[in-house]
Amino acid sequence: MGEMRSSERRDEMRRRADRHAGRALSPLMEFAYFAIMEQAQQRIIDYYNAFYDSDGFDYYPPEITREVLKALCRRAGVKPGARVLDVGCATGFYSAIFSELGYDVTGIDISETAIRRAREFYPGIRFEIQDATALPWAEDSFDFVFALGVSVANTRRMPALHDWLAHLRGVLATGGTLALLGGSDLSGEVAKRSDWFNHTWNEILEFTPPWAREAHGPWLTHFRLMQLLPPSLSMCDATTRLLRLLPARHVRNIILLLKNTP
Ligand SMILES: C[S@@+](CC[C@H](N)C(=O)[O-])C[C@H]1O[C@@H](n2cnc3c(N)ncnc32)[C@H](O)[C@@H]1O
C-alpha cells in the first residue's frame, strides 16, 4: 500500500483493538488480531484489484447520476465549492461527477488498481490510495464525506460499523455531513454474486451511531426515483415505507445522512 505508511495503519488497528477489548491487548492477542485483520483486508484488496483490472461497475449514465448527486447534496445542505471525500471511490465515476458539479473532491480507495485507473480516466482529480479505516486527515478537512457501498459497511457488527463512522466523522468539519449509502434487498442474506450482506430493516435502523445528534434517514430509495422525484419525495419516510413493501429480490438504495454537530 504505497501511499499509506504501514506503521500508521498498525497504530490505528491497535487503537481499535484496544477499544473493542476495553483494555490493552496482550502481545499475542495483538499479533493474532493484526494477522486476521490484515488477511481479511488483503483479500478485499486482491479481489478489487483483479475486478478493476478486468472489469468495473455498471453505472447509471452520468446524466442520471448527476441529478442524484445534486439532489443528495441539496438535501444534505452541501454548499457550492465544498470539500468532498469520496470514500471507496473505485475508478472515480462519482468523484468525476462531484468535480463537474463544482465540488473540491478527493477520491480514496484501498485498491491500487482502482486508483491507477481513476487517475488515468480523470487526470484532473485528486485520487489517493488510502484505507478508509485509517484516514490520515485531521478534523475539519472535508465538508461532505460520501461513502457508497464501501466494503467496511458490509458487516452485521454494529459496534464495528459505529467505530468506522466515528472515524469518518473525525475528518469532517463541524456542521459537515457524512452520507452513508448502500444497497439492500432487506432479506438479511448474503448476496450470492457479490457476497454483499443485505441488511434487514431493523439492522438499517441501527446504523445511526450514538454520537449522531442530528441525523436524516435512514431512507430507502432508488437512483431512478431520485432522478425523477424532488428530494422531498425520493428521500423521505413515506417512500421508505412504500419501498419496504417490495419483495426481497428488489435491491433498494439505503441513504443515511449524519450531521457532525458539536
Ligand atoms: C462495492 S465497491 C463500491 C465502489 C464505489 N463506491 C461505487 O459505488 O461504485 C467497494 C469499494 O470499496 C473499496 N474499499 C474496500 N475496503 C476499503 C477500505 N478499507 N478503504 C478504502 N476503500 C475500501 C474497494 O476497493 C472498492 O473499490
The ligand as an SDF file (V2000), in Angstrom:
LIG
                    3D

 27 29  0  0  0  0  0  0  0  0999 V2000
  -18.6520   -2.2210   -3.8170 C   0  0  0  0  0  0  0  0  0  0  0  0
  -17.2730   -1.1900   -4.2610 S   0  0  0  0  0  0  0  0  0  0  0  0
  -18.0710    0.3970   -4.3630 C   0  0  0  0  0  0  0  0  0  0  0  0
  -17.2890    1.3750   -5.1510 C   0  0  0  0  0  0  0  0  0  0  0  0
  -17.9500    2.7330   -5.3910 C   0  0  0  0  0  0  0  0  0  0  0  0
  -18.1790    3.4660   -4.1670 N   0  0  0  0  0  0  0  0  0  0  0  0
  -19.2390    2.5490   -6.1270 C   0  0  0  0  0  0  0  0  0  0  0  0
  -20.2960    2.6410   -5.5330 O   0  0  0  0  0  0  0  0  0  0  0  0
  -19.1630    2.2840   -7.3240 O   0  0  0  0  0  0  0  0  0  0  0  0
  -16.3700   -1.0850   -2.7630 C   0  0  0  0  0  0  0  0  0  0  0  0
  -15.0770   -0.2590   -2.8830 C   0  0  0  0  0  0  0  0  0  0  0  0
  -14.5830   -0.0130   -1.5720 O   0  0  0  0  0  0  0  0  0  0  0  0
  -13.1770   -0.1760   -1.6180 C   0  0  0  0  0  0  0  0  0  0  0  0
  -12.7270   -0.4920   -0.2500 N   0  0  0  0  0  0  0  0  0  0  0  0
  -12.9240   -1.6270    0.4560 C   0  0  0  0  0  0  0  0  0  0  0  0
  -12.3770   -1.5290    1.6840 N   0  0  0  0  0  0  0  0  0  0  0  0
  -11.8220   -0.2940    1.7400 C   0  0  0  0  0  0  0  0  0  0  0  0
  -11.0820    0.3920    2.7370 C   0  0  0  0  0  0  0  0  0  0  0  0
  -10.8260   -0.1500    3.9280 N   0  0  0  0  0  0  0  0  0  0  0  0
  -10.6610    1.6380    2.4510 N   0  0  0  0  0  0  0  0  0  0  0  0
  -10.9140    2.2180    1.2550 C   0  0  0  0  0  0  0  0  0  0  0  0
  -11.5820    1.6080    0.2680 N   0  0  0  0  0  0  0  0  0  0  0  0
  -12.0310    0.3650    0.5080 C   0  0  0  0  0  0  0  0  0  0  0  0
  -12.9520   -1.3000   -2.6100 C   0  0  0  0  0  0  0  0  0  0  0  0
  -11.6370   -1.3200   -3.1110 O   0  0  0  0  0  0  0  0  0  0  0  0
  -13.9900   -0.9560   -3.6670 C   0  0  0  0  0  0  0  0  0  0  0  0
  -13.4730   -0.0970   -4.6520 O   0  0  0  0  0  0  0  0  0  0  0  0
  1  2  1  0
  2  3  1  0
  2 10  1  0
  3  4  1  0
  4  5  1  0
  5  6  1  0
  5  7  1  0
  7  8  2  0
  7  9  1  0
 10 11  1  0
 11 12  1  0
 11 26  1  0
 12 13  1  0
 13 14  1  0
 13 24  1  0
 14 15  1  0
 14 23  1  0
 15 16  2  0
 16 17  1  0
 17 18  1  0
 17 23  2  0
 18 19  1  0
 18 20  2  0
 20 21  1  0
 21 22  2  0
 22 23  1  0
 24 25  1  0
 24 26  1  0
 26 27  1  0
M  CHG  2   2   1   9  -1
M  END
$$$$
